[in-house]
Amino acid sequence: MAHRILIIDGHPDSSGVHFVHELARFYRAGAKEGGHAARMLRVGSLEFPMLRTNTEFVSGQVPEAIRAAQKSIAWADHLVFLYPLWLGTMPAVLKAFVEQTFRPGFAFAERGPTLSPQRLLKGRSARVIVTTGMRGLFHGRHRTEHSLKSFERDLLGFCGIKPVRVTFFEGVDLLSKVQRDKAYYAMRRLGATAK
């Protein structure tokens, strides 16, 4: 079955050559080889303000770049989020993008004080791909479990997106060419299967 895949490259630096960009590129290539439709969205190249109040979040004007992103998310049935781990979580620009994009009325809808919100993005699955620059205890995956679980449960799951699968690449600054090639191959395989 062919899927519609939106690849959300969450690296803040859209201009540089980064491992996250390469992973996204190989995932997209694999998706196309697998017969899927795939779109790419680079968060680092978008212009939008940060939300600063609950009023802005609930009823503020949605910036043009965010409206376009919401259309792509609505189009997709599988979302792929890629980002480098910064201070134990996603970079600030990706967090700001998520806050702007997954608003009430688009991602979920309130149904009153005693009912759970309606999950408006049901029927979609997701893959979260996280990289760290260094190996070791301080940067290890066990230190990121809270932020990953929060993203998976408190955002994606809350909006109805499931299943959510996670791929973690640790110590990418120290990878050999062979190790990088293995990672790229893994991404192509995941893209081809839309997982």
N, CA and C of each residue as an Amber inpcrd file, in Angstrom:
protein
   585
   0.8380000  -1.1820000   0.0000000   0.0000000   0.0000000   0.0000000
   0.8890000   1.2540000   0.0000000   0.6180000   2.1540000  -0.9140000
   1.4060000   3.3880000  -1.0070000   0.9550000   4.3730000   0.0670000
   1.9150000   5.0710000   0.6290000   1.6480000   6.0460000   1.6820000
   1.9970000   7.4500000   1.2180000   1.4630000   8.4160000   1.9390000
   1.8100000   9.8310000   1.7600000   2.6390000  10.2230000   2.9840000
   3.8930000  10.5340000   2.7500000   4.8500000  10.7350000   3.8390000
   5.3100000  12.1830000   3.8710000   5.2450000  12.7840000   5.0600000
   5.8240000  14.1060000   5.2680000   7.0480000  13.9460000   6.1540000
   8.2010000  14.3550000   5.6310000   9.4690000  14.2770000   6.3560000
   9.7620000  15.6640000   6.9100000   9.7770000  15.7810000   8.2260000
   9.9840000  17.0630000   8.9050000  11.4020000  17.0960000   9.4490000
  12.2830000  17.7840000   8.7320000  13.6910000  17.9210000   9.1110000
  13.7650000  19.0530000  10.1280000  13.9930000  18.6940000  11.3990000
  13.9470000  19.6710000  12.4810000  15.2850000  20.2640000  12.8650000
  16.3120000  20.0970000  12.0220000  17.5950000  20.7240000  12.3520000
  17.4680000  22.2280000  12.1750000  17.9010000  23.0340000  13.1500000
  17.7580000  24.4940000  13.0520000  18.5430000  25.1290000  11.9090000
  19.6590000  24.5070000  11.5170000  20.5080000  25.0570000  10.4570000
  20.1500000  24.3840000   9.1420000  19.3520000  25.0540000   8.3310000
  18.9190000  24.4440000   7.0700000  19.9810000  24.5470000   5.9890000
  20.9840000  25.4010000   6.1860000  21.9550000  25.6420000   5.1160000
  23.1630000  24.7110000   5.1850000  23.5270000  24.2600000   6.3550000
  24.7350000  23.4540000   6.4980000  24.5440000  22.0230000   6.0590000
  25.6490000  21.2940000   6.0130000  25.6030000  19.8650000   5.7330000
  25.6100000  19.1560000   7.0860000  24.4910000  18.5700000   7.4320000
  24.3420000  17.9160000   8.7310000  23.8370000  16.4920000   8.5360000
  24.1870000  15.6400000   9.4680000  23.7800000  14.2350000   9.4210000
  22.2630000  14.1130000   9.3580000  21.5490000  14.9490000  10.0890000
  20.0760000  14.9150000  10.0650000  19.5560000  15.1520000   8.6470000
  20.1370000  16.1190000   7.9300000  19.7040000  16.3930000   6.5570000
  19.9340000  15.1670000   5.6650000  21.0740000  14.5210000   5.8580000
  21.3760000  13.3360000   5.0450000  20.4130000  12.1920000   5.3610000
  20.1170000  11.9900000   6.6350000  19.1540000  10.9520000   7.0020000
  17.8000000  11.2230000   6.3550000  17.3710000  12.4850000   6.3880000
  16.0950000  12.8550000   5.7690000  16.1230000  12.5840000   4.2680000
  17.2280000  12.9270000   3.6350000  17.3550000  12.7320000   2.1830000
  17.2850000  11.2390000   1.8300000  17.9720000  10.4010000   2.5990000
  17.9510000   8.9670000   2.3150000  16.5880000   8.3500000   2.6330000
  15.9250000   8.8410000   3.6740000  14.5750000   8.3510000   3.9620000
  13.6530000   8.6670000   2.7750000  13.7600000   9.8910000   2.2740000
  12.9210000  10.2980000   1.1360000  13.2210000   9.4520000  -0.1010000
  14.4970000   9.2050000  -0.3700000  14.8620000   8.3810000  -1.5250000
  14.2520000   6.9900000  -1.3900000  14.3470000   6.4050000  -0.1920000
  13.7570000   5.0940000   0.0350000  12.2510000   5.1030000  -0.1390000
  11.5990000   6.1690000   0.3340000  10.1430000   6.2740000   0.1890000
   9.7510000   6.2850000  -1.2860000  10.4730000   7.0400000  -2.0830000
  10.1650000   7.1000000  -3.5190000  10.4170000   5.7490000  -4.1820000
  11.5110000   5.0700000  -3.7840000  11.7910000   3.7360000  -4.3200000
  10.6930000   2.7520000  -3.9360000  10.0820000   2.9500000  -2.7760000
   9.0060000   2.0790000  -2.3150000   7.6440000   2.4290000  -2.8980000
   7.5870000   3.4250000  -3.7650000   6.3280000   3.7930000  -4.4150000
   5.4560000   4.7310000  -3.6060000   6.0280000   5.3660000  -2.5890000
   5.2770000   6.2920000  -1.7500000   5.4620000   7.7310000  -2.2390000
   4.4820000   8.5590000  -1.9730000   4.6150000   9.9980000  -2.2150000
   5.2740000  10.6060000  -0.9890000   6.2940000  11.4220000  -1.1910000
   7.0300000  11.9770000  -0.0520000   7.2930000  13.4600000  -0.2570000
   7.0400000  14.2190000   0.7860000   7.3350000  15.6540000   0.8120000
   8.3280000  15.9190000   1.9330000   9.1300000  16.9640000   1.7520000
  10.1270000  17.3580000   2.7500000   9.7950000  18.7530000   3.2610000
   9.9300000  18.9240000   4.5620000   9.7360000  20.2300000   5.1910000
  10.9490000  20.4900000   6.0790000  11.6750000  21.5580000   5.8180000
  12.8450000  21.9140000   6.6350000  12.4620000  23.0440000   7.5750000
  12.3250000  22.7180000   8.8350000  11.8810000  23.6880000   9.8330000
  12.8410000  24.8710000   9.9220000  14.1350000  24.6270000   9.7940000
  15.1260000  25.6830000   9.9040000  15.0220000  26.7590000   8.8440000
  14.3110000  26.4920000   7.7610000  14.1760000  27.4850000   6.6950000
  12.8470000  28.2440000   6.7670000  12.0030000  27.9150000   7.7430000
  10.6970000  28.5770000   7.8670000  10.7980000  29.8390000   8.7200000
   9.9640000  30.8130000   8.4070000   9.8750000  32.0550000   9.1900000
   8.5390000  32.0700000   9.9290000   8.6010000  32.1020000  11.2510000
   7.3940000  32.1900000  12.0690000   7.8050000  32.6390000  13.4700000
   6.9030000  33.3230000  14.1860000   7.2300000  33.7570000  15.5540000
   6.9610000  32.6500000  16.5690000   7.5640000  32.8050000  17.7290000
   7.2530000  31.8960000  18.8400000   5.9230000  32.3130000  19.4580000
   5.1840000  31.3360000  19.9610000   3.9740000  31.6380000  20.7120000
   4.3650000  32.0270000  22.1350000   3.7170000  33.0600000  22.6720000
   4.0800000  33.5260000  24.0050000   2.9210000  33.5200000  24.9930000
   1.6950000  33.3290000  24.5050000   0.5450000  33.2970000  25.4160000
  -0.4030000  32.1670000  25.0150000  -1.2250000  31.7410000  25.9590000
  -2.2360000  30.7370000  25.6660000  -3.2440000  31.2600000  24.6440000
  -3.5530000  32.5440000  24.7100000  -4.4850000  33.1390000  23.7490000
  -3.9570000  33.0060000  22.3290000  -2.6530000  33.2610000  22.1430000
  -2.0520000  33.0880000  20.8160000  -2.1700000  31.6350000  20.3580000
  -1.9280000  30.7000000  21.2760000  -1.9880000  29.2810000  20.9480000
  -3.3990000  28.8640000  20.5450000  -4.3880000  29.3260000  21.2890000
  -5.7650000  28.8920000  21.0680000  -6.4240000  29.6150000  19.8970000
  -6.2340000  30.9310000  19.8190000  -7.0070000  31.6780000  18.8170000
  -6.2000000  32.7050000  18.0290000  -4.8850000  32.6790000  18.1710000
  -4.0600000  33.6330000  17.4330000  -3.9940000  33.3150000  15.9550000
  -3.5740000  34.3040000  15.1880000  -3.4430000  34.1470000  13.7470000
  -2.3500000  33.1200000  13.4460000  -2.6400000  32.2200000  12.5260000
  -1.6770000  31.1920000  12.1400000  -0.7980000  31.7570000  11.0170000
   0.5200000  31.8050000  11.2170000   1.4140000  32.3230000  10.1810000
   1.3250000  31.5070000   8.8920000   1.6190000  32.1580000   7.7840000
   1.5100000  31.5230000   6.4650000   2.3360000  30.2350000   6.3790000
   3.5800000  30.2700000   6.8730000   4.4360000  29.0760000   6.8060000
   3.8380000  27.9220000   7.6050000   3.1890000  28.2410000   8.7050000
   2.5760000  27.1990000   9.5410000   1.3140000  26.6600000   8.8710000
   0.5280000  27.5220000   8.2390000  -0.6530000  27.0450000   7.4930000
  -0.2360000  26.0520000   6.4140000   0.8500000  26.3650000   5.7010000
   1.3460000  25.4600000   4.6530000   1.7900000  24.1310000   5.2690000
   2.4620000  24.1910000   6.4300000   2.8840000  22.9670000   7.1180000
   1.6750000  22.1460000   7.5530000   0.6400000  22.8010000   8.0550000
  -0.5710000  22.0870000   8.4610000  -1.2290000  21.3860000   7.2700000
  -1.2150000  22.0280000   6.1100000  -1.7720000  21.3900000   4.9100000
  -0.9900000  20.1310000   4.5560000   0.3220000  20.1990000   4.6830000
   1.1480000  19.0230000   4.3910000   0.9140000  17.9130000   5.4150000
   0.7530000  18.2740000   6.6750000   0.4640000  17.2730000   7.7090000
  -0.9000000  16.6360000   7.4560000  -1.8850000  17.4450000   7.0800000
  -3.2230000  16.9170000   6.7840000  -3.1810000  15.9730000   5.5790000
  -2.3190000  16.2740000   4.6200000  -2.1610000  15.4370000   3.4250000
  -1.5420000  14.0830000   3.7630000  -0.6050000  14.0670000   4.6950000
   0.1930000  12.8750000   4.9860000  -0.5670000  11.8540000   5.8300000
  -0.1920000  10.5860000   5.6520000  -0.6710000   9.5610000   6.5850000
   0.4840000   8.9890000   7.4160000   1.7040000   9.4440000   7.1360000
   2.8690000   9.0460000   7.9400000   3.7910000  10.2570000   8.0740000
   4.1590000  10.5820000   9.3150000   5.0220000  11.7290000   9.5930000
   6.3690000  11.2280000  10.0950000   7.4300000  11.8600000   9.6310000
   8.7840000  11.5200000  10.0610000   9.4210000  12.7920000  10.6120000
   9.7690000  12.7640000  11.8980000  10.4370000  13.8980000  12.5450000
  11.8940000  13.5310000  12.7580000  12.8030000  14.3710000  12.2670000
  14.2350000  14.1560000  12.4820000  14.8000000  15.3810000  13.1650000
  15.6320000  15.1570000  14.2010000  16.2660000  16.3010000  14.8580000
  17.4730000  15.8710000  15.6690000  18.4190000  16.7970000  15.8630000
  19.5400000  16.5220000  16.7630000  19.1150000  16.8140000  18.1970000
  19.6260000  16.0440000  19.1170000  19.3330000  16.2660000  20.5260000
  20.1440000  17.4590000  21.0270000  19.4690000  18.4520000  21.5630000
  20.1260000  19.6380000  22.1210000  19.6740000  19.7740000  23.5690000
  20.5960000  19.7080000  24.4790000  20.3060000  19.8350000  25.9140000
  19.2030000  18.8810000  26.3560000  19.2460000  17.6720000  25.8380000
  18.3260000  16.6290000  26.2750000  16.9760000  16.6100000  25.6050000
  16.7530000  17.4860000  24.6280000  15.4510000  17.5160000  23.9690000
  15.6050000  18.0680000  22.5540000  14.4860000  18.3450000  21.9030000
  14.5400000  18.8820000  20.5440000  15.0100000  20.3390000  20.5660000
  15.6170000  20.8140000  19.4830000  16.0250000  22.2160000  19.4140000
  14.8280000  23.1600000  19.5430000  15.0840000  24.3620000  20.0390000
  14.0230000  25.3280000  20.3260000  13.1840000  25.6560000  19.0940000
  13.8050000  25.7560000  17.9250000  13.0380000  26.1210000  16.7310000
  12.0490000  25.0170000  16.3660000  12.4190000  23.7570000  16.5830000
  11.4810000  22.6680000  16.3190000  10.3510000  22.6750000  17.3380000
  10.6770000  22.9350000  18.6010000   9.6300000  23.0380000  19.6320000
   8.6640000  24.1670000  19.2960000   9.2000000  25.3140000  18.8600000
   8.3430000  26.4410000  18.4770000   7.4640000  26.0750000  17.2840000
   8.0110000  25.3360000  16.3340000   7.2490000  24.8840000  15.1720000
   6.1050000  23.9700000  15.6090000   6.4130000  23.0270000  16.4930000
   5.3980000  22.0890000  16.9860000   4.2870000  22.8500000  17.7090000
   4.6520000  23.8090000  18.5460000   3.6460000  24.5920000  19.2670000
   2.7680000  25.3870000  18.3070000   3.3610000  25.9660000  17.2840000
   2.5920000  26.7350000  16.3060000   1.6730000  25.8260000  15.4870000
   2.1670000  24.6500000  15.1280000   1.4650000  23.7880000  14.1780000
   0.3590000  22.9640000  14.8130000   0.6320000  22.3480000  15.9480000
  -0.3110000  21.4080000  16.5490000  -1.2660000  22.1340000  17.4930000
  -2.0170000  23.0550000  16.9310000  -2.9340000  23.9000000  17.6930000
  -4.3260000  23.2870000  17.8000000  -5.1200000  23.8230000  18.7400000
  -6.5360000  23.4150000  18.8020000  -7.2280000  23.7720000  17.4930000
  -8.1200000  22.8950000  17.0630000  -8.8240000  23.1180000  15.8070000
  -8.1260000  22.4640000  14.6380000  -6.8270000  22.2100000  14.7670000
  -6.0970000  21.4800000  13.7330000  -5.6960000  20.0950000  14.2370000
  -5.0400000  20.0290000  15.3760000  -4.5280000  18.7650000  15.8950000
  -5.4970000  18.0920000  16.8690000  -6.2720000  18.8880000  17.5700000
  -7.2430000  18.3520000  18.5280000  -8.3550000  19.3740000  18.6990000
  -9.4700000  18.9260000  19.2700000 -10.6060000  19.8150000  19.5100000
 -11.1760000  19.5400000  20.8920000 -11.3630000  20.5840000  21.6450000
 -11.9680000  20.4540000  22.9800000 -13.4260000  20.0440000  22.8330000
 -13.8900000  19.1860000  23.7650000 -15.2840000  18.7260000  23.7270000
 -15.9910000  18.9650000  25.0490000 -15.4860000  19.8810000  25.8290000
 -16.1130000  20.1730000  27.1060000 -15.2390000  19.7340000  28.2620000
 -15.5660000  20.2100000  29.4670000 -14.6990000  19.9830000  30.6290000
 -14.6220000  18.5290000  31.0950000 -15.6040000  17.7020000  30.7600000
 -15.5980000  16.3270000  31.2620000 -15.2360000  15.2980000  30.1930000
 -15.0250000  15.7330000  28.9760000 -14.7140000  14.8040000  27.8860000
 -13.2730000  14.9870000  27.4100000 -12.6680000  13.9030000  26.9760000
 -11.3320000  13.9920000  26.3860000 -11.4180000  14.7440000  25.0660000
 -10.3610000  15.4790000  24.7270000 -10.3710000  16.1810000  23.4410000
 -10.4810000  15.2020000  22.2680000 -11.0630000  15.6900000  21.1860000
 -11.1440000  14.9000000  19.9630000  -9.7720000  14.9190000  19.2920000
  -9.2820000  13.7640000  18.9150000  -7.9710000  13.6320000  18.2720000
  -8.1390000  13.7930000  16.7650000  -7.7770000  14.9460000  16.2440000
  -8.0530000  15.2830000  14.8500000  -7.0380000  14.7250000  13.8640000
  -5.9210000  14.1710000  14.3430000  -4.9090000  13.6210000  13.4370000
  -4.8640000  12.0880000  13.4910000  -5.9770000  11.5050000  13.8960000
  -6.0980000  10.0410000  13.9260000  -5.8630000   9.4680000  12.5340000
  -5.3640000   8.2500000  12.5060000  -5.1460000   7.5880000  11.2240000
  -3.7500000   7.8010000  10.6700000  -2.9230000   8.5320000  11.4020000
  -1.5430000   8.7670000  10.9730000  -0.5910000   8.0350000  11.9100000
   0.5310000   7.6420000  11.3570000   1.6090000   7.0460000  12.1500000
   2.8020000   7.9920000  12.0960000   3.8220000   7.7020000  12.9150000
   4.9950000   8.5800000  12.9170000   6.2640000   7.7960000  13.2320000
   7.3540000   8.3320000  12.7700000   8.7060000   7.8690000  13.1030000
   9.4600000   9.0890000  13.6120000  10.1060000   8.9620000  14.7620000
  10.9280000  10.0340000  15.3210000  12.3800000   9.5630000  15.2630000
  13.2220000  10.3400000  14.6040000  14.6320000   9.9940000  14.4250000
  15.4670000  11.0540000  15.1230000  16.2370000  10.6200000  16.1220000
  16.9990000  11.5460000  16.9630000  18.4840000  11.2190000  16.8500000
  19.3030000  12.2640000  16.7610000  20.7530000  12.0740000  16.7230000
  21.4100000  12.8000000  17.8870000  22.5630000  12.2750000  18.3230000
  23.4110000  13.0040000  19.2660000  24.8100000  13.0530000  18.6830000
  25.5320000  14.1090000  19.0070000  26.8700000  14.2730000  18.4620000
  27.9070000  13.4020000  19.1380000  27.7340000  13.1450000  20.4230000
  28.7550000  12.4220000  21.1820000  28.1790000  11.1590000  21.7920000
  29.0730000  10.2350000  22.0870000  28.6910000   9.0380000  22.8250000
  28.9510000   9.2760000  24.3010000  28.3920000   8.4420000  25.1280000
  28.7120000   8.5300000  26.5490000  27.4900000   8.6750000  27.4150000
  27.6970000   8.5760000  28.6850000  26.5900000   8.5890000  29.6340000
  25.7900000   9.8780000  29.5850000  26.4750000  11.0110000  29.4630000
  25.7370000  12.2750000  29.4990000  24.7910000  12.4140000  28.3130000
  25.2110000  11.8780000  27.1750000  24.4150000  12.0320000  25.9600000
  23.6150000  10.7810000  25.6230000  23.6730000   9.7630000  26.4680000
  23.0400000   8.4900000  26.1430000  21.5290000   8.5700000  26.0360000
  20.9760000   7.5680000  25.3580000  19.5360000   7.5470000  25.1130000
  18.7300000   7.5540000  26.4090000  19.2370000   6.8930000  27.4470000
  18.4710000   6.8400000  28.6920000  18.2360000   8.2400000  29.2550000
  19.0860000   9.1990000  28.9150000  18.9050000  10.5740000  29.3810000
  17.8130000  11.2950000  28.5830000  17.4360000  10.7530000  27.4420000
  16.4610000  11.4210000  26.5810000  15.0810000  10.7880000  26.6490000
  14.9370000   9.6900000  27.3900000  13.6670000   8.9690000  27.4100000
  12.4930000   9.8750000  27.7750000  12.7040000  10.7680000  28.7460000
  11.6000000  11.6330000  29.1610000  11.1280000  12.5180000  28.0100000
  12.0570000  13.1650000  27.3200000  11.6450000  14.0640000  26.2350000
  11.0270000  13.2880000  25.0770000  11.5680000  12.1070000  24.7780000
  10.9910000  11.2960000  23.7010000   9.5960000  10.8000000  24.0670000
   9.4390000  10.3170000  25.2990000   8.1160000   9.8370000  25.7340000
   7.0990000  10.9780000  25.7480000   7.5430000  12.1520000  26.1710000
   6.6510000  13.3070000  26.1910000   6.2040000  13.6640000  24.7760000
   7.1340000  13.6750000  23.8360000   6.7990000  13.9830000  22.4450000
   5.8410000  12.9310000  21.8930000   6.1410000  11.6690000  22.1700000
   5.3190000  10.5710000  21.6670000   3.9260000  10.5570000  22.2840000
   3.8550000  10.6650000  23.5960000   2.5820000  10.5260000  24.3140000
   1.8120000  11.8420000  24.3990000   2.4980000  12.8950000  24.8680000
   1.8100000  14.1430000  25.2010000   1.5310000  15.0280000  23.9950000
   2.1740000  14.7580000  22.8840000   1.8640000  15.5380000  21.6860000
   1.2840000  14.6260000  20.6080000   2.0930000  13.7430000  20.0620000
   1.6290000  12.9360000  18.9330000   0.4440000  12.0540000  19.3280000
   0.5590000  11.3260000  20.4300000  -0.5360000  10.4740000  20.8740000
  -1.7810000  11.2630000  21.2310000  -1.5840000  12.4060000  21.8510000
  -2.7010000  13.2660000  22.2430000  -3.5130000  13.6940000  21.0230000
  -2.8340000  13.8350000  19.8800000  -3.5060000  14.2530000  18.6410000
  -4.0180000  13.0640000  17.8340000  -3.7530000  11.8350000  18.3120000
  -4.2610000  10.6410000  17.6400000  -3.2630000   9.9420000  16.7540000
  -2.0110000  10.3940000  16.7350000  -0.9910000   9.7950000  15.8730000
  -0.4070000   8.5750000  16.5720000  -0.5760000   7.4090000  15.9350000
  -0.0010000   6.1820000  16.4570000  -0.0570000   5.1040000  15.3980000
   0.8560000   4.1670000  15.4080000   1.9640000   4.0590000  16.3450000
   3.0490000   5.1020000  16.0710000   3.8690000   5.3260000  17.0850000
   5.0390000   6.1920000  16.9670000   6.2610000   5.3300000  17.2480000
   7.1600000   5.2630000  16.2860000   8.3920000   4.4850000  16.4440000
   9.5700000   5.4380000  16.5370000  10.6130000   5.0190000  17.2490000
  11.7700000   5.8830000  17.4790000  13.0420000   5.2070000  16.9760000
  13.8650000   5.9730000  16.2810000  15.2040000   5.5400000  15.8760000
  16.1810000   6.5280000  16.4740000  17.2490000   6.0070000  17.0730000
  18.2010000   6.8400000  17.8050000  19.6100000   6.5660000  17.2790000
  20.3000000   7.6240000  16.8680000  21.6920000   7.5110000  16.4270000
  22.5660000   8.2790000  17.4150000  23.4130000   7.5460000  18.1210000
  24.2710000   8.1550000  19.1400000  25.6980000   8.2920000  18.6080000
  26.3560000   9.3870000  18.9720000  27.7590000   9.5750000  18.6210000
  28.0010000   9.8070000  17.1520000  27.1200000  10.5620000  16.4880000
  27.2300000  10.7190000  15.0380000  28.4910000  11.4720000  14.6240000
  29.0480000  12.2930000  15.5030000  30.2890000  13.0020000  15.1700000
  31.4720000  12.0480000  15.0490000  31.3310000  10.8540000  15.6120000
  32.4330000   9.9010000  15.6370000  32.2240000   8.7190000  14.6870000
  31.1600000   8.7430000  13.8970000  30.8750000   7.6120000  13.0150000
  31.8790000   7.5230000  11.8770000  32.2550000   6.3120000  11.5560000
  33.1090000   6.0870000  10.3880000  32.2440000   6.1630000   9.1290000
  32.8950000   6.1720000   7.9750000  32.1550000   6.1940000   6.7080000
  31.2710000   4.9510000   6.5940000  31.7900000   3.8180000   7.0030000
  31.0110000   2.5680000   6.9500000  29.7770000   2.6720000   7.8490000
  29.9390000   3.2200000   9.0400000  28.8120000   3.3790000   9.9610000
  27.7800000   4.3610000   9.4110000  28.2510000   5.4380000   8.7990000
  27.3220000   6.3920000   8.1790000  26.5530000   5.7370000   7.0370000
  27.2650000   4.9850000   6.2140000  26.6080000   4.3010000   5.1000000
  25.5540000   3.3190000   5.6060000  25.8340000   2.6440000   6.7150000
  24.8380000   1.7330000   7.3060000  23.6020000   2.5030000   7.7620000
  23.8230000   3.6740000   8.3450000  22.6970000   4.5050000   8.7950000
  21.8670000   4.9610000   7.5950000  22.5330000   5.3630000   6.5190000
  21.8110000   5.8100000   5.3250000  21.0090000   4.6560000   4.7210000
  21.6070000   3.4680000   4.7200000  20.9040000   2.2900000   4.2150000
  19.6690000   2.0040000   5.0760000  19.8280000   2.1150000   6.3860000
  18.6920000   1.8970000   7.2990000  17.5680000   2.8790000   7.0070000
  17.9220000   4.1370000   6.7260000  16.9060000   5.1380000   6.4050000
  16.1790000   4.8210000   5.1060000  16.9300000   4.3850000   4.1130000
  16.2870000   4.0130000   2.8320000  15.3140000   2.8680000   3.0410000
  15.7190000   1.8980000   3.8560000  14.8350000   0.7630000   4.1450000
  13.5690000   1.2120000   4.8560000  13.7350000   2.0980000   5.8640000
  12.5550000   2.5930000   6.5780000  11.6500000   3.3890000   5.6410000
  12.2600000   4.2050000   4.7780000  11.4630000   4.9780000   3.8210000
  10.6940000   4.0890000   2.8700000  11.3380000   3.0280000   2.3970000
  10.6870000   2.1210000   1.4410000   9.4810000   1.4320000   2.0480000
   9.5410000   1.1670000   3.3660000   8.4380000   0.4940000   4.0420000
   7.4760000   1.4770000   4.7240000   7.8110000   2.7700000   4.6500000
   6.9970000   3.8210000   5.2970000   6.8310000   3.5320000   6.7810000
   7.9300000   3.1830000   7.4250000   7.9160000   2.9340000   8.8740000
   8.9110000   3.8450000   9.5410000
